[in-house]
Amino acid sequence: MTIFDYAFLGLLCVMAILGFWRGLISEVLALAGWILGFIVARMFAGQVAFLFADWISEPAFAYLAAFALIFLAVLVVVAVVRYALRALIHAVGLGFVDRGFGALFGTAKAVAIACLLVAFGGASGLSRAPWWEAAMFSPLLETAVVAAKPWMPNVVADRVSFR
């Protein structure tokens, strides 16, 4: 086993433990909150940016301030909902089930993160390094990245290659 394998196993363990600790509901709602926050901020930052005109003269910075404010507001609302749902799930005795599925979700997130890093390694030529080629888990993750190439932007997919 090489540093590649140890890093992958470490990522799997950390993400599974965090998923178990937080639970599936918290994990899914946190991810949904980030996505929703980005979408809502993108939709409404232009309309809210004028509120910063008295303090920020540059329109681009006013837009960024509005984007950040909306994004954080959505995250706060989702965090309150997440807290309430988690309390409800634990109150009805499903806390361990929530945590078990949270560990599975955390493991899936770790694999997704590892695939993104492997795709970067394949695009940058890092995959030709001896420690990468000798790794036990690199062929498995490379296969997953190659299988995902049809869903990648062409400019990225064309650069990703292994060996």
KACORMO-V165006 format. One record per pair of residues at least 12 apart in sequence whose ideal C-beta (glycine too) atoms are under 8 Angstrom apart, sorted by the first residue. I is the first residue (numbers start at 1). GAP is how many residues later the second one is. If there is no record, write none. Layout:
i:I gap:GAP
i:I gap:GAP
//
This chain:
i:1 gap:134
i:1 gap:135
i:2 gap:129
i:2 gap:130
i:2 gap:132
i:2 gap:133
i:2 gap:134
i:3 gap:128
i:4 gap:127
i:4 gap:128
i:4 gap:131
i:4 gap:133
i:4 gap:134
i:5 gap:130
i:5 gap:131
i:5 gap:132
i:8 gap:106
i:8 gap:127
i:8 gap:129
i:8 gap:133
i:9 gap:128
i:11 gap:99
i:11 gap:102
i:11 gap:103
i:12 gap:95
i:12 gap:98
i:12 gap:99
i:12 gap:102
i:14 gap:96
i:15 gap:91
i:15 gap:92
i:15 gap:94
i:15 gap:95
i:15 gap:98
i:16 gap:87
i:16 gap:88
i:16 gap:90
i:16 gap:91
i:16 gap:94
i:17 gap:86
i:17 gap:89
i:18 gap:88
i:19 gap:83
i:19 gap:84
i:19 gap:85
i:19 gap:86
i:19 gap:87
i:19 gap:88
i:19 gap:90
i:20 gap:79
i:20 gap:80
i:20 gap:82
i:20 gap:83
i:20 gap:86
i:21 gap:78
i:21 gap:81
i:22 gap:80
i:22 gap:84
i:23 gap:63
i:23 gap:66
i:23 gap:72
i:23 gap:75
i:23 gap:76
i:23 gap:78
i:23 gap:79
i:24 gap:74
i:24 gap:75
i:24 gap:77
i:24 gap:78
i:24 gap:80
i:24 gap:81
i:25 gap:57
i:25 gap:60
i:25 gap:61
i:25 gap:64
i:25 gap:73
i:25 gap:77
i:26 gap:56
i:26 gap:60
i:26 gap:76
i:27 gap:75
i:27 gap:78
i:27 gap:79
i:27 gap:82
i:28 gap:77
i:29 gap:49
i:29 gap:52
i:29 gap:53
i:29 gap:56
i:30 gap:48
i:30 gap:52
i:32 gap:46
i:33 gap:41
i:33 gap:42
i:33 gap:45
i:33 gap:46
i:33 gap:49
i:34 gap:41
i:36 gap:38
i:36 gap:42
i:37 gap:33
i:37 gap:34
i:37 gap:35
i:37 gap:37
i:37 gap:38
i:37 gap:41
i:38 gap:33
i:40 gap:30
i:40 gap:31
i:40 gap:34
i:41 gap:25
i:41 gap:26
i:41 gap:27
i:41 gap:29
i:41 gap:30
i:41 gap:33
i:42 gap:25
i:44 gap:22
i:44 gap:26
i:45 gap:18
i:45 gap:21
i:45 gap:22
i:45 gap:25
i:46 gap:17
i:46 gap:20
i:48 gap:18
i:48 gap:21
i:48 gap:22
i:49 gap:13
i:49 gap:14
i:49 gap:16
i:49 gap:17
i:50 gap:12
i:51 gap:15
i:52 gap:13
i:52 gap:14
i:86 gap:12
i:111 gap:33
i:114 gap:27
i:115 gap:26
i:115 gap:29
i:115 gap:30
i:115 gap:33
i:118 gap:20
i:118 gap:23
i:118 gap:24
i:118 gap:26
i:118 gap:27
i:119 gap:26
i:119 gap:29
i:119 gap:33
i:119 gap:37
i:119 gap:41
i:122 gap:20
i:122 gap:23
i:122 gap:37
i:122 gap:38
i:122 gap:39
i:122 gap:40
i:123 gap:33
i:123 gap:36
i:123 gap:37
i:123 gap:38
i:127 gap:15
i:127 gap:34
i:127 gap:35
i:127 gap:36
i:128 gap:35
i:133 gap:30
i:142 gap:20
i:145 gap:15
i:145 gap:17
i:146 gap:14
i:146 gap:16
//
